[in-house]
């Protein structure tokens, strides 16, 4: 007796290809969103150091610094990263502008961090600015 070779039928292979296509259609956009969110996180990291600069100015003068220079920070255009074009300080508001190698969906957009003073500290609130809410970290509203 001759035995038949065992293997996958054409229909089984087509089902596997269809499943892989569906998974790819879901995964690729999710990965793109993840990459943009990582770029936004770079902006928050760059701004983190300037929160201390603003607190120092506020504790000495009782008001928020009107500009980067008065706060003792470098100019807005010189604070850059791979995805961040500038970080501007103005009256308790840190404005992060995205550019350079940033994804087209956030290039030119801004992310805002605003300070409010309480008894002995500053509280920071992350606001969206012009960035789409789907790219914002969970700490932002």
N, C-alpha and C positions, 0 to 999 in steps of 0.2 A: 504494500500500500504506500502510496505517495502522500506525504503530509503537506498540508498547505502552509506556506510561510505566514507567520503571524506579524502583524504590524498595525499601524493606524490606518483607518480608512480616510478617504478624502474629506468626508463630512466631519469627522472628528478633528482633523487638522484645521478645517475652516472654523469650527467652533472655538478652538484655542486661539486662532488669530483674531477672531472677533472679540474675545474676552480681553486679550492683550491690548487691542485698539481702544476698547472702552476704558480700561485702566489708564492708558496713556492720555486719553482725552481728559481725564479727571486730574491726573498727577501733574501734567505740564503747566496748566494755569496756576495750580496751587503752589508749585515751585517758584513760578514767577512772582507771585505775591509775597512769598517768603523772602525772596532776594531783595525786593523793594523795601520790605519791613526791616531787613538787616541794614540797608543803606540809611534809613531813617534813624536807626539806633546809633549810627555813627555821629549824627548831628547831636543827639542827646549826650553822648559821651564827650564831645568837644565842648558843649555848653556847661558841663558839670564843673569844670575848674573855675568858670567865671561866676558861678553862684557864690563861691567864697570871696571873690574880689568884690562883688556887690555887697555882701554882708559886711566886709571890712569897711567899705566906704559908708554904708548906712550906719554902722555903729559909731563911726567917728563924726559924721556930719548930721545925722538924724534925718536925712533925705536920701532918696535913691540917686545914683550918679546919672547925670544927663547924657553921657556919652562914654564910649570905650576909653578915650584918652583921660577923661577926668577920673575914671575908675582905676586907672593905672594898667589897663589892658591894652594889648596891641590893637591897631586899627582893625575895623571889621573885615576888610578885604584880606588882611594877612592871616586871619584865623581860618585856615582851610584844611580840608581833608580830601580823601579820594572822591567823595560824593558831596561834600559841603563846599559851597562857594564862599560863604561869609557867615560870621556870627556877630550880630550887632547888639550893643547894650544901650538902652535908652529908658531912663526913669523907671527902673524895676521891671523892664520887659526885655527879655532876650529873644531876638529874632534870628532864627537859623534859616538861611537861604540855601537851597540845594542847587547844585549845578555840577561843573566839572564832568566826572564820569557817571553821574547819576542817571538812573533809568529815565526815559522820556516822560513817564507818567508822573514823576516828581520834580523833574528839572525845572527850575524857576519858581518852584513852590516854596512856601515858608511854613515853619513850625514855630509856635510862640510859647514861651515859658514866662509866666508872670509871677511876680513876688507880691505877697501881702505880709505886712508886719504884724506880729503879735507881741506879747510882752517882752520876751528876750530872744526871739528868733524870727526867721523869715520862713514863710510857708510858700512852697512853689507849686504852681498849678500849670499843668501842660494843657495848652489849647491847640486846636488843630491848625489854625492859620488857614492856608490855602491848600493844604494836602488833603486828599481824599480820606475819609474816615476809615476806609478799609486798610490803609497802610499805617495807621497810628498805633502806637503801643497801647496796651491795656490801661496804662496809667493816665492816658490822655482822654479828654472828653470832646 
